[in-house]
């Protein structure tokens, strides 16, 4: 039972539980091995103009190769606009090199931009894994990456123009950057549908203090990843067909474990989804965790999907979902949504937090949804659990006209000490 004094505090101060939970949380922040930059090669010394007119593709490639041959660990981009005019091959345009970091002078004055007039443009930076099998110990810092989306042409199904794509490596830090206007992902880590277990996997990656704006698919995608953190970022604008952050396993030969998403702002009030989402709707997935396609072998959970934490995020016009992963904690988030009553437009799904089985899976369990604050006028349930055992739904506050409480469908667990108002 909640005593009268505590109950009054909950009603008067809806963030009370969240603050208490955060102050006394025993969860430890993920450890990130930061890479130390010791020496730098200026990209302009390799011939880059940085004037937004001349093609700087070759100069950037030359600078990276010169840095590696000289034992220098990073390439520096002073203030300027570095235009990428080359088209590259199918995977991308500029090959990332093991151990070579990219350091800019800050997103306000350091821009790397794709030239316009392309059809189905390739990613800017990518790992040519057949030549560079592992990308380790790199920092991407202080650069505005611009895919120039409005000046490109795309086939309806095309969604593979990323800012950076890394399939295999370790100790990668992306910070203080901006990713905007890509018909794909801002960042992609890991690889999919390999023939052997974890043939290409990214370990120990951190993405923080970045801005994601107008990204078609995902701000950041983590697939075949062990150990990642996404924190202190702003995700907003148009797009996000899949979600702001996508933690997704595609096949049985991938591990997608130990990913933390925390202290981010997902603000979907200032943009709308792509045409596949109805184009005019703002409401989208902020964080999505999933295992789709063929699913688990024999329909039984293994140990390669889960141990994620999603906490302390602020979400406007968005949701969190978890499909098919286990041992997940969704705690201390603030979700505020308004109902967009648009004719002919469907919400991707109505629950603010949705924990569900995408098929009939044996062994889905242990998802904790605690100490969240949800204020929504979207009709439907605030929280849904479907085919999950050992769930926890405690100390949550749900407010809003037409908002239901928690729905358990073929699920079992601990549901108590929640407040549901209006």
ROTOR-253139 format. One record per residue (C-alpha): y, x, z. Coordinates in pm, 1 decimal, padded with zeros to 6 digits. Example, Ala and Ser with C-alpha at 12.3 -4.5 7.8 and 13.67 -1.06 7.14 Angstrom:
PT       yy       xx       zz
PT -00450.0  01230.0  00780.0
PT -00106.0  01367.0  00714.0
***
This chain:
PT       yy       xx       zz
PT  00000.0  00000.0  00000.0
PT  00358.4  00114.6 -00070.0
PT  00582.3  00061.6  00231.3
PT  00903.8 -00140.8  00191.8
PT  01138.9  00158.3  00211.4
PT  00960.5  00349.1 -00065.3
PT  00936.1  00036.0 -00279.3
PT  01313.9 -00016.8 -00255.9
PT  01376.7  00345.5 -00351.0
PT  01154.6  00304.9 -00656.0
PT  01346.7  00002.3 -00775.1
PT  01689.9  00152.8 -00710.8
PT  01615.9  00496.8 -00851.1
PT  01360.2  00481.6 -01132.5
PT  01340.8  00858.9 -01162.2
PT  01260.0  00908.0 -00794.3
PT  00886.3  00945.8 -00842.0
PT  00935.1  01177.8 -01136.8
PT  01162.3  01410.7 -00941.5
PT  00931.3  01419.1 -00641.9
PT  00631.0  01482.7 -00864.1
PT  00806.0  01766.6 -01042.7
PT  00935.7  01927.9 -00722.9
PT  00596.5  01931.5 -00558.2
PT  00378.2  01983.7 -00861.8
PT  00105.4  02241.6 -00816.9
PT  00065.1  02289.1 -01191.3
PT  00148.3  02638.9 -01307.6
PT  00352.2  02700.4 -01622.1
PT  00148.6  02854.7 -01904.7
PT  00164.5  03231.3 -01911.8
PT  00320.8  03368.0 -02229.5
PT  00292.7  03730.0 -02328.1
PT  00636.6  03806.2 -02466.7
PT  00660.9  04068.9 -02736.7
PT  00907.5  04352.0 -02674.9
PT  01123.2  04455.9 -02971.0
PT  01192.6  04828.4 -02965.1
PT  01336.2  04911.5 -03309.1
PT  01492.5  04732.6 -03603.9
PT  01547.2  04769.3 -03979.6
PT  01848.2  04585.7 -04124.9
PT  01749.9  04366.9 -04420.0
PT  02076.9  04453.3 -04595.5
PT  01975.1  04817.3 -04599.2
PT  01688.1  04704.9 -04822.5
PT  01926.1  04538.7 -05066.3
PT  01971.7  04184.6 -04932.2
PT  02305.6  04027.8 -05020.0
PT  02309.5  03739.9 -04773.5
PT  02578.5  03566.2 -04976.6
PT  02388.9  03246.6 -05060.6
PT  02417.7  03326.3 -05432.3
PT  02193.9  03619.4 -05514.5
PT  01815.5  03608.9 -05472.8
PT  01715.6  03788.8 -05152.4
PT  01339.9  03730.7 -05178.3
PT  01249.5  04079.1 -05296.2
PT  01484.9  04246.8 -05049.9
PT  01325.0  04063.7 -04756.9
PT  00976.0  04160.1 -04875.4
PT  01087.5  04521.4 -04927.2
PT  01244.2  04535.0 -04581.2
PT  00925.7  04413.7 -04417.8
PT  00712.6  04666.8 -04604.9
PT  00958.5  04948.6 -04531.1
PT  00957.6  04859.2 -04164.8
PT  00581.8  04877.1 -04143.8
PT  00552.4  05203.0 -04338.9
PT  00817.9  05356.3 -04111.4
PT  00658.1  05234.4 -03788.9
PT  00946.8  04994.8 -03719.6
PT  00852.0  04670.9 -03549.7
PT  01114.6  04426.2 -03675.9
PT  01350.8  04329.9 -03957.3
PT  01702.6  04222.8 -03860.9
PT  01905.1  03957.8 -04046.6
PT  02278.1  03989.4 -03977.6
PT  02509.5  03693.7 -04034.7
PT  02466.3  03552.0 -04383.0
PT  02283.8  03304.1 -04604.5
PT  01968.2  03454.2 -04753.6
PT  01870.0  03260.1 -05063.5
PT  01502.9  03243.4 -05164.5
PT  01478.0  03191.9 -05539.7
PT  01125.4  03312.5 -05611.8
PT  00858.2  03043.7 -05624.4
PT  00560.9  03238.9 -05491.5
PT  00197.4  03138.6 -05510.0
PT  00030.1  02823.6 -05381.4
PT  00020.2  02928.9 -05010.9
PT  00379.3  03052.6 -04993.2
PT  00652.1  03287.7 -05106.5
PT  00697.1  03570.3 -04853.0
PT  00394.4  03727.2 -04688.2
PT  00411.5  03785.7 -04315.3
PT  00297.3  04129.0 -04200.9
PT  00104.2  04213.1 -03888.0
PT  00331.5  04347.1 -03615.6
PT  00658.4  04287.7 -03805.5
PT  00905.1  04054.4 -03633.4
PT  01198.0  03869.6 -03791.6
PT  01517.2  03876.7 -03584.1
PT  01833.5  03692.9 -03683.2
PT  02187.9  03694.4 -03548.6
PT  02164.2  03328.3 -03441.1
PT  02117.7  02989.3 -03603.6
PT  02492.1  02927.3 -03636.7
PT  02537.9  03209.3 -03886.8
PT  02196.6  03334.5 -04001.4
PT  02031.4  03114.0 -04263.6
PT  01723.0  03153.9 -04482.1
PT  01725.3  02878.3 -04743.7
PT  01511.0  02774.7 -05038.7
PT  01691.7  02739.0 -05368.1
PT  01699.7  02383.9 -05505.3
PT  01550.2  02230.3 -05817.8
PT  01186.3  02299.8 -05727.7
PT  00888.3  02068.5 -05771.5
PT  00639.8  02070.9 -05481.2
PT  00784.0  02393.9 -05336.9
PT  00567.1  02641.9 -05148.5
PT  00614.3  02747.7 -04788.4
PT  00870.0  03021.4 -04725.4
PT  00676.0  03254.4 -04493.1
PT  00297.7  03254.8 -04480.4
PT -00002.6  03462.0 -04389.5
PT -00201.0  03591.9 -04685.9
PT -00513.3  03610.7 -04468.7
PT -00727.3  03766.8 -04742.5
PT -00488.8  04067.3 -04733.4
PT -00351.0  04041.0 -04379.8
PT -00641.5  03907.9 -04171.8
PT -00445.2  03888.6 -03845.2
PT -00077.9  03845.5 -03756.9
PT -00032.1  03986.5 -03406.0
PT  00252.6  04070.9 -03170.6
PT  00548.5  03924.0 -03357.3
PT  00872.1  03748.8 -03264.0
PT  01068.5  03508.3 -03481.5
PT  01413.8  03479.0 -03324.2
PT  01760.1  03348.9 -03406.8
PT  01713.3  03222.4 -03765.3
PT  01793.6  02889.8 -03931.8
PT  01513.4  02807.8 -04179.3
PT  01617.7  02549.4 -04439.2
PT  01378.6  02394.1 -04692.8
PT  01666.7  02226.4 -04876.9
PT  01458.1  01909.2 -04897.3
PT  01719.2  01686.1 -05061.7
PT  01747.6  01920.4 -05360.4
PT  01372.0  01940.4 -05435.0
PT  01129.1  01713.7 -05619.1
PT  00793.9  01609.0 -05475.3
PT  00483.5  01421.3 -05573.5
PT  00427.7  01128.8 -05339.3
PT  00128.6  01294.4 -05169.6
PT  00277.4  01644.7 -05141.3
PT  00341.9  01769.6 -04785.3
PT  00278.3  02143.6 -04777.8
PT  00617.7  02312.0 -04779.3
PT  00637.2  02477.1 -04435.0
PT  00887.6  02720.1 -04289.2
PT  00617.6  02942.4 -04138.9
PT  00239.5  02919.6 -04162.7
PT  00011.3  03147.4 -03958.9
PT -00364.3  03095.1 -03977.7
PT -00500.6  03376.6 -03761.3
PT -00339.7  03600.2 -03500.9
PT -00228.3  03641.2 -03143.8
PT  00079.2  03694.8 -02928.2
PT  00333.5  03507.9 -03139.0
PT  00669.7  03396.4 -03005.4
PT  00915.5  03172.5 -03192.6
PT  01245.8  03119.0 -03015.3
PT  01609.8  03024.6 -03069.9
PT  01542.3  02911.7 -03427.9
PT  01618.9  02602.5 -03631.7
PT  01377.0  02441.9 -03875.9
PT  01521.7  02179.5 -04106.3
PT  01452.2  01987.6 -04425.4
PT  01090.3  02077.1 -04501.4
PT  00844.7  01857.3 -04690.2
PT  00568.1  01973.6 -04459.3
PT  00578.1  02135.4 -04114.8
PT  00838.0  02346.6 -03946.9
PT  00561.2  02559.9 -03795.6
PT  00186.8  02559.6 -03857.9
PT -00061.3  02754.7 -03645.6
PT -00436.1  02785.3 -03706.2
PT -00666.6  02691.1 -03990.0
PT -00888.9  02398.8 -04077.1
PT -01231.9  02313.8 -04214.5
PT -01378.2  02665.4 -04183.4
PT -01748.8  02726.6 -04245.6
PT -01796.1  02920.0 -03919.6
PT -01662.0  02859.3 -03569.8
PT -01302.0  02976.8 -03524.3
PT -01310.2  03190.3 -03837.8
PT -00929.7  03187.3 -03817.8
PT -00763.5  03098.0 -03490.3
PT -00424.2  03157.7 -03329.0
PT -00414.0  03254.1 -02961.7
PT -00124.7  03290.5 -02718.7
PT  00165.5  03136.9 -02910.9
PT  00495.7  03019.0 -02765.3
PT  00762.1  02807.3 -02935.4
PT  01073.8  02753.1 -02728.9
PT  01447.4  02683.8 -02740.1
PT  01429.1  02576.0 -03104.0
PT  01568.3  02282.7 -03302.8
PT  01360.2  02076.9 -03546.1
PT  01552.7  01847.5 -03780.0
PT  01443.2  01633.9 -04077.4
PT  01083.8  01758.6 -04098.3
PT  00853.4  01544.2 -04310.0
PT  00515.5  01595.4 -04135.6
PT  00531.8  01774.1 -03798.8
PT  00788.9  01983.3 -03623.3
PT  00502.3  02203.7 -03506.3
PT  00131.8  02170.7 -03576.3
PT -00134.9  02337.6 -03361.7
PT -00478.8  02332.8 -03523.4
PT -00749.5  02584.6 -03429.8
PT -00546.8  02721.3 -03140.9
PT -00639.4  02854.5 -02798.8
PT -00339.4  02886.7 -02569.6
PT -00002.4  02759.2 -02691.2
PT  00318.7  02636.0 -02536.1
PT  00598.2  02428.4 -02686.6
PT  00894.8  02394.6 -02452.1
PT  01272.9  02351.1 -02426.4
PT  01295.0  02234.3 -02788.0
PT  01492.5  01955.8 -02957.0
PT  01309.0  01743.6 -03215.1
PT  01515.5  01487.8 -03406.6
PT  01628.9  01351.7 -03742.0
PT  01436.1  01190.8 -04026.4
PT  01068.0  01228.0 -04106.4
PT  00779.1  01313.8 -03872.0
PT  00509.0  01129.2 -04061.6
PT  00249.6  01253.0 -03809.8
PT  00459.2  01348.2 -03506.8
PT  00710.0  01580.1 -03350.5
PT  00423.8  01793.4 -03218.3
PT  00070.2  01756.5 -03351.1
PT -00225.3  01902.0 -03159.9
PT -00504.4  01825.7 -03400.1
PT -00863.9  01925.9 -03448.5
PT -00994.7  01870.4 -03800.5
PT -01357.8  01982.0 -03793.3
PT -01644.7  02088.7 -03570.9
PT -01574.4  02457.5 -03638.8
PT -01235.2  02459.7 -03468.8
PT -01122.3  02505.2 -03110.5
PT -00802.7  02325.1 -03014.3
PT -00759.2  02395.5 -02644.9
PT -00503.6  02481.4 -02380.0
PT -00184.1  02356.4 -02545.0
PT  00115.4  02267.4 -02326.4
PT  00414.5  02061.2 -02439.6
PT  00687.9  02036.9 -02178.6
PT  01059.8  02001.4 -02109.8
PT  01142.2  01898.4 -02467.1
PT  01377.2  01633.2 -02600.1
PT  01235.7  01410.6 -02874.8
PT  01527.9  01201.3 -02995.9
PT  01425.1  00971.9 -03278.3
PT  01731.3  00748.4 -03241.1
PT  01925.7  00950.3 -03499.1
PT  01676.8  00932.9 -03784.1
PT  01412.9  00718.5 -03952.5
PT  01052.3  00771.2 -04054.3
PT  00937.1  00844.9 -04410.1
PT  00848.9  00566.3 -04648.4
PT  00489.0  00562.1 -04523.5
PT  00625.2  00449.2 -04187.1
PT  00844.9  00182.3 -04341.7
PT  01135.1  00419.7 -04404.7
PT  01384.3  00233.5 -04190.5
PT  01198.9  00247.7 -03858.6
PT  01304.1  00497.5 -03594.7
PT  01002.2  00466.5 -03362.8
PT  00752.5  00751.0 -03420.6
PT  00503.1  00972.0 -03242.3
PT  00663.8  01240.0 -03028.0
PT  00340.0  01413.6 -02926.2
PT  00007.0  01333.4 -03085.0
PT -00327.8  01480.7 -02983.5
PT -00618.1  01396.7 -03207.6
PT -00961.5  01460.0 -03354.8
PT -01020.2  01262.2 -03670.5
PT -01206.3  01315.2 -03997.9
PT -01581.8  01353.4 -03930.7
PT -01551.9  01363.2 -03552.1
PT -01784.9  01532.9 -03304.4
PT -02136.3  01633.3 -03406.4
PT -02375.0  01351.6 -03322.9
PT -02078.2  01163.2 -03180.3
PT -02088.6  01356.0 -02850.5
PT -01794.5  01542.5 -02699.1
PT -01809.6  01923.4 -02687.9
PT -01585.9  02172.1 -02505.8
PT -01356.8  02257.4 -02798.3
PT -01099.4  01974.8 -02775.2
PT -00874.7  01946.7 -02473.0
PT -00728.9  02099.0 -02159.0
PT -00378.0  02007.6 -02275.7
PT -00068.7  01929.0 -02069.2
PT  00220.3  01710.1 -02180.3
PT  00482.7  01688.6 -01907.8
PT  00852.4  01668.7 -01829.1
PT  00953.3  01555.0 -02178.3
PT  01229.1  01305.6 -02261.2
PT  01142.9  01075.9 -02549.8
PT  01364.9  00822.5 -02723.8
PT  01206.9  00582.6 -02975.8
PT  00870.0  00749.5 -02955.3
PT  00525.1  00761.6 -02802.7
PT  00254.3  00998.2 -02680.9
PT -00102.8  00951.9 -02793.3
PT -00437.1  01116.3 -02730.2
PT -00735.8  01046.3 -02955.1
PT -01067.7  01210.9 -02877.6
PT -00959.7  01500.5 -02654.4
PT -01066.2  01547.4 -02292.8
PT -00916.9  01694.4 -01975.1
PT -00561.1  01603.7 -02070.9
PT -00264.5  01558.5 -01835.2
PT  00030.3  01341.9 -01942.3
PT  00265.8  01351.7 -01646.2
PT  00631.4  01323.4 -01552.6
PT  00756.8  01213.9 -01894.8
PT  01048.2  00976.6 -01956.3
PT  01006.3  00737.4 -02250.2
PT  01283.9  00495.4 -02349.4
PT  01228.5  00264.4 -02647.3
PT  01397.6 -00037.7 -02799.6
PT  01227.5 -00291.9 -03021.0
PT  01314.8 -00274.6 -03390.3
PT  01234.2 -00620.5 -03517.2
PT  01217.9 -00527.5 -03883.3
PT  01055.4 -00757.5 -04135.9
PT  00757.5 -00599.7 -04307.5
PT  00768.4 -00281.3 -04097.4
PT  00491.0 -00201.4 -03850.4
PT  00508.2  00034.9 -03555.1
PT  00257.7  00317.8 -03584.7
PT  00119.6  00172.4 -03259.0
PT  00297.7 -00013.1 -02982.4
PT  00184.7  00150.5 -02653.2
PT  00422.6  00412.0 -02518.4
PT  00114.4  00613.1 -02417.7
PT -00210.3  00551.9 -02604.0
PT -00538.2  00717.5 -02497.9
PT -00809.7  00602.8 -02734.7
PT -01132.4  00677.5 -02914.6
PT -01086.1  00687.8 -03291.3
PT -01454.5  00597.0 -03338.4
PT -01751.7  00554.7 -03102.3
PT -01773.7  00880.4 -02907.8
PT -01988.4  00967.5 -02608.1
PT -01831.0  01166.9 -02325.2
PT -01457.2  01103.4 -02355.9
PT -01317.2  01148.3 -02005.6
PT -01062.7  01290.3 -01765.8
PT -00718.4  01196.2 -01891.2
PT -00447.9  01177.4 -01627.8
PT -00140.0  00963.2 -01700.0
PT  00064.9  00994.0 -01382.3
PT  00429.0  00979.6 -01268.9
PT  00574.3  00872.9 -01603.6
PT  00881.4  00650.8 -01643.1
PT  00867.8  00405.5 -01935.4
PT  01147.5  00167.3 -02026.5
PT  01073.2 -00032.8 -02339.4
PT  01143.7 -00365.4 -02506.9
PT  00863.8 -00322.8 -02761.9
PT  00612.3 -00608.0 -02718.6
PT  00270.9 -00491.3 -02607.2
PT  00119.7 -00274.9 -02339.4
PT  00294.5  00023.5 -02191.8
PT -00030.7  00219.1 -02156.4
PT -00369.1  00170.5 -02322.2
PT -00701.8  00340.6 -02243.1
PT -00986.4  00274.9 -02486.1
PT -01339.5  00412.1 -02434.4
PT -01237.4  00674.2 -02175.1
PT -01401.1  00735.9 -01838.3
PT -01258.1  00907.6 -01532.5
PT -00900.5  00814.2 -01619.6
PT -00605.5  00824.5 -01379.9
PT -00300.0  00598.5 -01398.9
PT -00091.3  00645.1 -01086.0
PT  00273.5  00651.0 -00974.0
PT  00406.0  00529.5 -01308.1
PT  00711.1  00305.4 -01349.2
PT  00716.4  00057.1 -01638.3
PT  01026.4 -00151.6 -01703.8
PT  01128.8 -00383.9 -01984.3
PT  01121.1 -00732.0 -02123.8
PT  00796.6 -00805.3 -02313.8
PT  00641.8 -00479.0 -02189.7
PT  00294.0 -00518.1 -02046.1
PT  00136.8 -00286.7 -01793.5
PT -00181.8 -00088.6 -01837.8
PT -00479.5 -00207.2 -02043.1
PT -00828.0 -00062.5 -01993.2
PT -01075.5 -00140.4 -02269.7
PT -01426.9 -00012.9 -02199.3
PT -01262.5  00241.6 -01969.0
PT -01294.0  00327.4 -01603.4
PT -01086.0  00515.3 -01350.5
PT -00819.1  00514.8 -01082.8
PT -00526.3  00274.3 -01134.7
PT -00288.9  00234.6 -00841.8
PT  00058.6  00286.9 -00693.7
PT  00234.1  00188.1 -01016.7
PT  00549.4 -00025.5 -01045.7
PT  00581.0 -00276.6 -01329.8
PT  00912.9 -00462.9 -01349.8
PT  01042.0 -00742.9 -01581.9
***
